[in-house]
Amino acid sequence: MSSAIKRGIPIAGPGWVSTADAARSDGFTPVLYQTLFDTLQSIPRTAFRSHPGHRQNGHGTYLPGTPYESELWCDWPKLFLAEGFDAHAATTLTLLRAEPKFPRPRSNN
């Protein structure tokens, strides 16, 4: 898949159309979507329980990927475009707001 993309051949994995539709409905363009996921690469997944790096998708012979979760990211375009947050701040704020949805694991003590 990776080599096909490098040659300019578009490849569609399972569910990619529905992912694109959901992201578009949330206000993402392809450039905004790429900006979000580039920014996520700069934030260690250990910094937030809500970081999607904890929930990697596997696609058989495809490369593993970070899932798009509409309920988590739906406000990101507004934070970035309308409220003036830079991409890193918008991503950090979104992850911080989502933390209560991802409880800390209980210790066995």
N, CA, C and O atoms as a GROMACS GRO file, in nm:
protein
  436
    1MET      N    1   0.082  -0.119   0.000
    1MET     CA    2   0.000   0.000   0.000
    1MET      C    3   0.087   0.125   0.000
    1MET      O    4   0.063   0.219  -0.077
    2SER      N    5   0.188   0.127   0.086
    2SER     CA    6   0.274   0.244   0.097
    2SER      C    7   0.345   0.273  -0.035
    2SER      O    8   0.353   0.389  -0.076
    3SER      N    9   0.395   0.171  -0.100
    3SER     CA   10   0.465   0.193  -0.227
    3SER      C   11   0.370   0.242  -0.335
    3SER      O   12   0.408   0.323  -0.419
    4ALA      N   13   0.245   0.194  -0.335
    4ALA     CA   14   0.146   0.241  -0.433
    4ALA      C   15   0.116   0.390  -0.412
    4ALA      O   16   0.105   0.466  -0.508
    5ILE      N   17   0.103   0.430  -0.288
    5ILE     CA   18   0.076   0.570  -0.258
    5ILE      C   19   0.194   0.656  -0.303
    5ILE      O   20   0.174   0.763  -0.361
    6LYS      N   21   0.315   0.610  -0.278
    6LYS     CA   22   0.434   0.685  -0.320
    6LYS      C   23   0.439   0.700  -0.472
    6LYS      O   24   0.494   0.798  -0.524
    7ARG      N   25   0.381   0.604  -0.545
    7ARG     CA   26   0.376   0.612  -0.691
    7ARG      C   27   0.257   0.694  -0.739
    7ARG      O   28   0.237   0.709  -0.860
    8GLY      N   29   0.178   0.746  -0.646
    8GLY     CA   30   0.064   0.830  -0.684
    8GLY      C   31  -0.063   0.753  -0.712
    8GLY      O   32  -0.156   0.807  -0.771
    9ILE      N   33  -0.068   0.627  -0.672
    9ILE     CA   34  -0.186   0.544  -0.694
    9ILE      C   35  -0.270   0.547  -0.566
    9ILE      O   36  -0.225   0.499  -0.462
   10PRO      N   37  -0.391   0.604  -0.573
   10PRO     CA   38  -0.473   0.609  -0.452
   10PRO      C   39  -0.520   0.470  -0.411
   10PRO      O   40  -0.559   0.389  -0.495
   11ILE      N   41  -0.516   0.446  -0.284
   11ILE     CA   42  -0.558   0.318  -0.227
   11ILE      C   43  -0.666   0.347  -0.124
   11ILE      O   44  -0.652   0.439  -0.043
   12ALA      N   45  -0.772   0.272  -0.127
   12ALA     CA   46  -0.879   0.289  -0.028
   12ALA      C   47  -0.883   0.168   0.063
   12ALA      O   48  -0.897   0.054   0.017
   13GLY      N   49  -0.871   0.194   0.191
   13GLY     CA   50  -0.882   0.088   0.289
   13GLY      C   51  -1.026   0.075   0.335
   13GLY      O   52  -1.110   0.157   0.301
   14PRO      N   53  -1.053  -0.028   0.412
   14PRO     CA   54  -1.189  -0.048   0.462
   14PRO      C   55  -1.237   0.071   0.545
   14PRO      O   56  -1.167   0.116   0.636
   15GLY      N   57  -1.353   0.119   0.514
   15GLY     CA   58  -1.413   0.226   0.593
   15GLY      C   59  -1.362   0.366   0.565
   15GLY      O   60  -1.403   0.460   0.632
   16TRP      N   61  -1.273   0.382   0.468
   16TRP     CA   62  -1.215   0.514   0.446
   16TRP      C   63  -1.317   0.613   0.392
   16TRP      O   64  -1.309   0.732   0.423
   17VAL      N   65  -1.410   0.568   0.313
   17VAL     CA   66  -1.513   0.660   0.260
   17VAL      C   67  -1.601   0.711   0.374
   17VAL      O   68  -1.630   0.830   0.381
   18SER      N   69  -1.642   0.622   0.462
   18SER     CA   70  -1.726   0.666   0.574
   18SER      C   71  -1.647   0.756   0.670
   18SER      O   72  -1.703   0.848   0.729
   19THR      N   73  -1.518   0.729   0.685
   19THR     CA   74  -1.433   0.816   0.767
   19THR      C   75  -1.425   0.955   0.706
   19THR      O   76  -1.438   1.055   0.777
   20ALA      N   77  -1.403   0.961   0.576
   20ALA     CA   78  -1.396   1.091   0.507
   20ALA      C   79  -1.528   1.166   0.518
   20ALA      O   80  -1.529   1.287   0.540
   21ASP      N   81  -1.638   1.094   0.503
   21ASP     CA   82  -1.770   1.158   0.515
   21ASP      C   83  -1.792   1.214   0.656
   21ASP      O   84  -1.843   1.326   0.671
   22ALA      N   85  -1.755   1.138   0.758
   22ALA     CA   86  -1.772   1.184   0.896
   22ALA      C   87  -1.684   1.307   0.922
   22ALA      O   88  -1.730   1.404   0.982
   23ALA      N   89  -1.560   1.303   0.878
   23ALA     CA   90  -1.470   1.416   0.899
   23ALA      C   91  -1.519   1.540   0.825
   23ALA      O   92  -1.513   1.651   0.878
   24ARG      N   93  -1.567   1.522   0.705
   24ARG     CA   94  -1.620   1.634   0.626
   24ARG      C   95  -1.741   1.694   0.698
   24ARG      O   96  -1.755   1.817   0.703
   25SER      N   97  -1.826   1.611   0.754
   25SER     CA   98  -1.943   1.660   0.828
   25SER      C   99  -1.904   1.740   0.952
   25SER      O  100  -1.977   1.828   0.996
   26ASP      N  101  -1.787   1.708   1.007
   26ASP     CA  102  -1.737   1.780   1.125
   26ASP      C  103  -1.664   1.908   1.089
   26ASP      O  104  -1.619   1.981   1.178
   27GLY      N  105  -1.651   1.936   0.958
   27GLY     CA  106  -1.587   2.060   0.915
   27GLY      C  107  -1.445   2.045   0.866
   27GLY      O  108  -1.377   2.144   0.839
   28PHE      N  109  -1.398   1.922   0.855
   28PHE     CA  110  -1.262   1.899   0.808
   28PHE      C  111  -1.254   1.903   0.656
   28PHE      O  112  -1.345   1.858   0.586
   29THR      N  113  -1.145   1.958   0.607
   29THR     CA  114  -1.104   1.945   0.467
   29THR      C  115  -0.986   1.848   0.470
   29THR      O  116  -0.936   1.817   0.578
   30PRO      N  117  -0.941   1.800   0.356
   30PRO     CA  118  -0.822   1.714   0.358
   30PRO      C  119  -0.701   1.781   0.424
   30PRO      O  120  -0.625   1.715   0.495
   31VAL      N  121  -0.682   1.910   0.402
   31VAL     CA  122  -0.568   1.980   0.461
   31VAL      C  123  -0.583   1.990   0.613
   31VAL      O  124  -0.486   1.968   0.686
   32LEU      N  125  -0.703   2.021   0.661
   32LEU     CA  126  -0.725   2.026   0.806
   32LEU      C  127  -0.707   1.889   0.870
   32LEU      O  128  -0.648   1.877   0.978
   33TYR      N  129  -0.756   1.787   0.804
   33TYR     CA  130  -0.744   1.650   0.855
   33TYR      C  131  -0.596   1.614   0.868
   33TYR      O  132  -0.555   1.558   0.969
   34GLN      N  133  -0.518   1.644   0.765
   34GLN     CA  134  -0.374   1.616   0.769
   34GLN      C  135  -0.306   1.697   0.878
   34GLN      O  136  -0.217   1.647   0.946
   35THR      N  137  -0.348   1.822   0.896
   35THR     CA  138  -0.291   1.907   1.001
   35THR      C  139  -0.316   1.848   1.138
   35THR      O  140  -0.226   1.844   1.222
   36LEU      N  141  -0.438   1.801   1.162
   36LEU     CA  142  -0.470   1.738   1.291
   36LEU      C  143  -0.379   1.619   1.315
   36LEU      O  144  -0.317   1.609   1.422
   37PHE      N  145  -0.368   1.529   1.219
   37PHE     CA  146  -0.292   1.407   1.242
   37PHE      C  147  -0.141   1.432   1.242
   37PHE      O  148  -0.068   1.357   1.305
   38ASP      N  149  -0.094   1.534   1.173
   38ASP     CA  150   0.047   1.575   1.186
   38ASP      C  151   0.073   1.626   1.327
   38ASP      O  152   0.176   1.595   1.387
   39THR      N  153  -0.021   1.703   1.380
   39THR     CA  154  -0.007   1.757   1.514
   39THR      C  155  -0.009   1.646   1.618
   39THR      O  156   0.066   1.650   1.715
   40LEU      N  157  -0.094   1.546   1.598
   40LEU     CA  158  -0.099   1.434   1.692
   40LEU      C  159   0.036   1.363   1.702
   40LEU      O  160   0.070   1.309   1.807
   41GLN      N  161   0.113   1.364   1.593
   41GLN     CA  162   0.244   1.299   1.594
   41GLN      C  163   0.341   1.372   1.688
   41GLN      O  164   0.438   1.312   1.735
   42SER      N  165   0.316   1.499   1.715
   42SER     CA  166   0.405   1.577   1.802
   42SER      C  167   0.366   1.568   1.950
   42SER      O  168   0.436   1.620   2.036
   43ILE      N  169   0.255   1.504   1.978
   43ILE     CA  170   0.208   1.490   2.116
   43ILE      C  171   0.223   1.345   2.158
   43ILE      O  172   0.159   1.258   2.098
   44PRO      N  173   0.305   1.317   2.258
   44PRO     CA  174   0.323   1.177   2.299
   44PRO      C  175   0.190   1.117   2.343
   44PRO      O  176   0.113   1.179   2.416
   45ARG      N  177   0.164   0.998   2.298
   45ARG     CA  178   0.037   0.936   2.336
   45ARG      C  179   0.027   0.913   2.486
   45ARG      O  180  -0.083   0.902   2.540
   46THR      N  181   0.140   0.907   2.553
   46THR     CA  182   0.140   0.889   2.698
   46THR      C  183   0.094   1.015   2.772
   46THR      O  184   0.066   1.010   2.891
   47ALA      N  185   0.088   1.128   2.702
   47ALA     CA  186   0.047   1.254   2.766
   47ALA      C  187  -0.102   1.259   2.795
   47ALA      O  188  -0.146   1.330   2.886
   48PHE      N  189  -0.182   1.184   2.718
   48PHE     CA  190  -0.327   1.186   2.734
   48PHE      C  191  -0.384   1.045   2.716
   48PHE      O  192  -0.347   0.974   2.623
   49ARG      N  193  -0.473   1.006   2.806
   49ARG     CA  194  -0.543   0.878   2.788
   49ARG      C  195  -0.631   0.882   2.663
   49ARG      O  196  -0.659   0.778   2.603
   50SER      N  197  -0.675   1.003   2.626
   50SER     CA  198  -0.765   1.018   2.512
   50SER      C  199  -0.692   1.018   2.378
   50SER      O  200  -0.757   1.021   2.274
   51HIS      N  201  -0.560   1.016   2.379
   51HIS     CA  202  -0.483   1.020   2.254
   51HIS      C  203  -0.519   0.898   2.168
   51HIS      O  204  -0.515   0.785   2.217
   52PRO      N  205  -0.554   0.919   2.041
   52PRO     CA  206  -0.593   0.806   1.957
   52PRO      C  207  -0.480   0.709   1.928
   52PRO      O  208  -0.504   0.600   1.875
   53GLY      N  209  -0.357   0.744   1.962
   53GLY     CA  210  -0.247   0.650   1.948
   53GLY      C  211  -0.265   0.525   2.033
   53GLY      O  212  -0.202   0.423   2.008
   54HIS      N  213  -0.351   0.534   2.134
   54HIS     CA  214  -0.383   0.417   2.217
   54HIS      C  215  -0.480   0.322   2.147
   54HIS      O  216  -0.500   0.209   2.192
   55ARG      N  217  -0.539   0.367   2.038
   55ARG     CA  218  -0.645   0.289   1.973
   55ARG      C  219  -0.613   0.270   1.824
   55ARG      O  220  -0.694   0.305   1.739
   56GLN      N  221  -0.497   0.216   1.792
   56GLN     CA  222  -0.457   0.196   1.654
   56GLN      C  223  -0.544   0.089   1.588
   56GLN      O  224  -0.579  -0.011   1.650
   57ASN      N  225  -0.578   0.115   1.461
   57ASN     CA  226  -0.654   0.019   1.382
   57ASN      C  227  -0.558  -0.070   1.305
   57ASN      O  228  -0.451  -0.026   1.263
   58GLY      N  229  -0.597  -0.194   1.286
   58GLY     CA  230  -0.522  -0.283   1.198
   58GLY      C  231  -0.609  -0.314   1.076
   58GLY      O  232  -0.730  -0.332   1.089
   59HIS      N  233  -0.548  -0.320   0.961
   59HIS     CA  234  -0.624  -0.346   0.838
   59HIS      C  235  -0.564  -0.463   0.760
   59HIS      O  236  -0.545  -0.453   0.639
   60GLY      N  237  -0.535  -0.572   0.826
   60GLY     CA  238  -0.481  -0.688   0.755
   60GLY      C  239  -0.350  -0.654   0.688
   60GLY      O  240  -0.249  -0.633   0.755
   61THR      N  241  -0.351  -0.649   0.556
   61THR     CA  242  -0.228  -0.621   0.481
   61THR      C  243  -0.199  -0.472   0.472
   61THR      O  244  -0.093  -0.433   0.422
   62TYR      N  245  -0.292  -0.387   0.518
   62TYR     CA  246  -0.270  -0.242   0.516
   62TYR      C  247  -0.188  -0.200   0.636
   62TYR      O  248  -0.174  -0.274   0.733
   63LEU      N  249  -0.134  -0.079   0.628
   63LEU     CA  250  -0.062  -0.022   0.740
   63LEU      C  251  -0.160   0.006   0.854
   63LEU      O  252  -0.276   0.041   0.829
   64PRO      N  253  -0.115  -0.008   0.979
   64PRO     CA  254  -0.205   0.029   1.089
   64PRO      C  255  -0.229   0.179   1.086
   64PRO      O  256  -0.146   0.256   1.038
   65GLY      N  257  -0.342   0.220   1.138
   65GLY     CA  258  -0.375   0.362   1.131
   65GLY      C  259  -0.440   0.412   1.257
   65GLY      O  260  -0.489   0.334   1.340
   66THR      N  261  -0.441   0.543   1.271
   66THR     CA  262  -0.507   0.609   1.382
   66THR      C  263  -0.652   0.630   1.344
   66THR      O  264  -0.681   0.686   1.239
   67PRO      N  265  -0.744   0.585   1.428
   67PRO     CA  266  -0.885   0.600   1.393
   67PRO      C  267  -0.932   0.745   1.400
   67PRO      O  268  -0.882   0.824   1.480
   68TYR      N  269  -1.028   0.780   1.316
   68TYR     CA  270  -1.095   0.909   1.327
   68TYR      C  271  -1.218   0.888   1.413
   68TYR      O  272  -1.303   0.804   1.382
   69GLU      N  273  -1.228   0.964   1.522
   69GLU     CA  274  -1.340   0.952   1.615
   69GLU      C  275  -1.415   1.085   1.616
   69GLU      O  276  -1.371   1.182   1.678
   70SER      N  277  -1.526   1.088   1.547
   70SER     CA  278  -1.603   1.211   1.530
   70SER      C  279  -1.639   1.274   1.664
   70SER      O  280  -1.629   1.396   1.679
   71GLU      N  281  -1.681   1.194   1.760
   71GLU     CA  282  -1.721   1.249   1.889
   71GLU      C  283  -1.604   1.318   1.960
   71GLU      O  284  -1.625   1.406   2.044
   72LEU      N  285  -1.483   1.278   1.928
   72LEU     CA  286  -1.365   1.340   1.988
   72LEU      C  287  -1.321   1.466   1.913
   72LEU      O  288  -1.284   1.565   1.976
   73TRP      N  289  -1.326   1.463   1.780
   73TRP     CA  290  -1.265   1.569   1.698
   73TRP      C  291  -1.362   1.669   1.637
   73TRP      O  292  -1.317   1.761   1.569
   74CYS      N  293  -1.491   1.654   1.659
   74CYS     CA  294  -1.589   1.739   1.590
   74CYS      C  295  -1.572   1.889   1.617
   74CYS      O  296  -1.609   1.970   1.532
   75ASP      N  297  -1.517   1.928   1.731
   75ASP     CA  298  -1.498   2.071   1.760
   75ASP      C  299  -1.364   2.125   1.713
   75ASP      O  300  -1.343   2.246   1.715
   76TRP      N  301  -1.273   2.038   1.670
   76TRP     CA  302  -1.137   2.081   1.635
   76TRP      C  303  -1.135   2.186   1.523
   76TRP      O  304  -1.065   2.286   1.538
   77PRO      N  305  -1.208   2.168   1.412
   77PRO     CA  306  -1.203   2.272   1.309
   77PRO      C  307  -1.246   2.409   1.359
   77PRO      O  308  -1.189   2.511   1.320
   78LYS      N  309  -1.348   2.412   1.446
   78LYS     CA  310  -1.395   2.540   1.501
   78LYS      C  311  -1.288   2.603   1.589
   78LYS      O  312  -1.265   2.724   1.582
   79LEU      N  313  -1.223   2.523   1.673
   79LEU     CA  314  -1.116   2.576   1.758
   79LEU      C  315  -1.004   2.636   1.674
   79LEU      O  316  -0.952   2.742   1.705
   80PHE      N  317  -0.969   2.566   1.568
   80PHE     CA  318  -0.857   2.607   1.483
   80PHE      C  319  -0.893   2.724   1.392
   80PHE      O  320  -0.818   2.820   1.381
   81LEU      N  321  -1.007   2.715   1.326
   81LEU     CA  322  -1.044   2.816   1.227
   81LEU      C  323  -1.115   2.938   1.285
   81LEU      O  324  -1.084   3.051   1.247
   82ALA      N  325  -1.208   2.916   1.376
   82ALA     CA  326  -1.292   3.027   1.422
   82ALA      C  327  -1.244   3.088   1.554
   82ALA      O  328  -1.261   3.208   1.578
   83GLU      N  329  -1.185   3.005   1.640
   83GLU     CA  330  -1.150   3.056   1.773
   83GLU      C  331  -1.003   3.093   1.786
   83GLU      O  332  -0.960   3.140   1.891
   84GLY      N  333  -0.925   3.074   1.680
   84GLY     CA  334  -0.789   3.124   1.677
   84GLY      C  335  -0.682   3.041   1.746
   84GLY      O  336  -0.570   3.089   1.764
   85PHE      N  337  -0.714   2.920   1.785
   85PHE     CA  338  -0.612   2.833   1.844
   85PHE      C  339  -0.520   2.783   1.733
   85PHE      O  340  -0.565   2.755   1.622
   86ASP      N  341  -0.389   2.772   1.763
   86ASP     CA  342  -0.302   2.708   1.664
   86ASP      C  343  -0.330   2.558   1.668
   86ASP      O  344  -0.398   2.510   1.758
   87ALA      N  345  -0.277   2.485   1.572
   87ALA     CA  346  -0.310   2.342   1.558
   87ALA      C  347  -0.273   2.263   1.683
   87ALA      O  348  -0.350   2.178   1.728
   88HIS      N  349  -0.155   2.290   1.738
   88HIS     CA  350  -0.112   2.216   1.857
   88HIS      C  351  -0.202   2.245   1.976
   88HIS      O  352  -0.241   2.153   2.047
   89ALA      N  353  -0.235   2.372   1.997
   89ALA     CA  354  -0.322   2.409   2.110
   89ALA      C  355  -0.462   2.351   2.092
   89ALA      O  356  -0.521   2.303   2.189
   90ALA      N  357  -0.516   2.355   1.970
   90ALA     CA  358  -0.649   2.298   1.945
   90ALA      C  359  -0.651   2.149   1.972
   90ALA      O  360  -0.747   2.095   2.028
   91THR      N  361  -0.545   2.081   1.932
   91THR     CA  362  -0.536   1.936   1.954
   91THR      C  363  -0.521   1.905   2.101
   91THR      O  364  -0.588   1.815   2.153
   92THR      N  365  -0.435   1.977   2.169
   92THR     CA  366  -0.416   1.956   2.313
   92THR      C  367  -0.544   1.982   2.390
   92THR      O  368  -0.580   1.903   2.478
   93LEU      N  369  -0.613   2.090   2.359
   93LEU     CA  370  -0.738   2.122   2.427
   93LEU      C  371  -0.844   2.014   2.401
   93LEU      O  372  -0.916   1.975   2.492
   94THR      N  373  -0.852   1.968   2.279
   94THR     CA  374  -0.948   1.863   2.247
   94THR      C  375  -0.918   1.735   2.324
   94THR      O  376  -1.009   1.671   2.377
   95LEU      N  377  -0.791   1.698   2.330
   95LEU     CA  378  -0.753   1.578   2.406
   95LEU      C  379  -0.782   1.596   2.555
   95LEU      O  380  -0.829   1.503   2.621
   96LEU      N  381  -0.753   1.714   2.607
   96LEU     CA  382  -0.779   1.742   2.748
   96LEU      C  383  -0.929   1.734   2.779
   96LEU      O  384  -0.968   1.674   2.880
   97ARG      N  385  -1.012   1.792   2.694
   97ARG     CA  386  -1.157   1.786   2.714
   97ARG      C  387  -1.209   1.642   2.710
   97ARG      O  388  -1.309   1.611   2.775
   98ALA      N  389  -1.143   1.556   2.635
   98ALA     CA  390  -1.189   1.418   2.620
   98ALA      C  391  -1.141   1.326   2.731
   98ALA      O  392  -1.189   1.213   2.741
   99GLU      N  393  -1.049   1.370   2.813
   99GLU     CA  394  -0.992   1.282   2.916
   99GLU      C  395  -1.098   1.212   3.002
   99GLU      O  396  -1.082   1.093   3.030
  100PRO      N  397  -1.206   1.279   3.045
  100PRO     CA  398  -1.305   1.209   3.128
  100PRO      C  399  -1.370   1.089   3.058
  100PRO      O  400  -1.422   1.000   3.126
  101LYS      N  401  -1.368   1.086   2.927
  101LYS     CA  402  -1.427   0.972   2.854
  101LYS      C  403  -1.336   0.850   2.856
  101LYS      O  404  -1.378   0.741   2.816
  102PHE      N  405  -1.212   0.866   2.903
  102PHE     CA  406  -1.114   0.759   2.905
  102PHE      C  407  -1.059   0.746   3.047
  102PHE      O  408  -0.952   0.799   3.077
  103PRO      N  409  -1.133   0.676   3.134
  103PRO     CA  410  -1.093   0.668   3.275
  103PRO      C  411  -0.956   0.605   3.294
  103PRO      O  412  -0.910   0.525   3.213
  104ARG      N  413  -0.891   0.646   3.403
  104ARG     CA  414  -0.763   0.586   3.439
  104ARG      C  415  -0.785   0.439   3.471
  104ARG      O  416  -0.887   0.403   3.530
  105PRO      N  417  -0.691   0.355   3.433
  105PRO     CA  418  -0.704   0.214   3.472
  105PRO      C  419  -0.693   0.202   3.625
  105PRO      O  420  -0.617   0.275   3.690
  106ARG      N  421  -0.768   0.111   3.679
  106ARG     CA  422  -0.763   0.089   3.825
  106ARG      C  423  -0.638   0.011   3.859
  106ARG      O  424  -0.599  -0.083   3.790
  107SER      N  425  -0.576   0.053   3.968
  107SER     CA  426  -0.458  -0.022   4.015
  107SER      C  427  -0.506  -0.138   4.101
  107SER      O  428  -0.615  -0.134   4.157
  108ASN      N  429  -0.424  -0.240   4.110
  108ASN     CA  430  -0.460  -0.360   4.186
  108ASN      C  431  -0.408  -0.352   4.329
  108ASN      O  432  -0.389  -0.455   4.393
  109ASN      N  433  -0.386  -0.234   4.379
  109ASN     CA  434  -0.335  -0.219   4.516
  109ASN      C  435  -0.445  -0.225   4.617
  109ASN      O  436  -0.419  -0.215   4.737
   0.00000   0.00000   0.00000
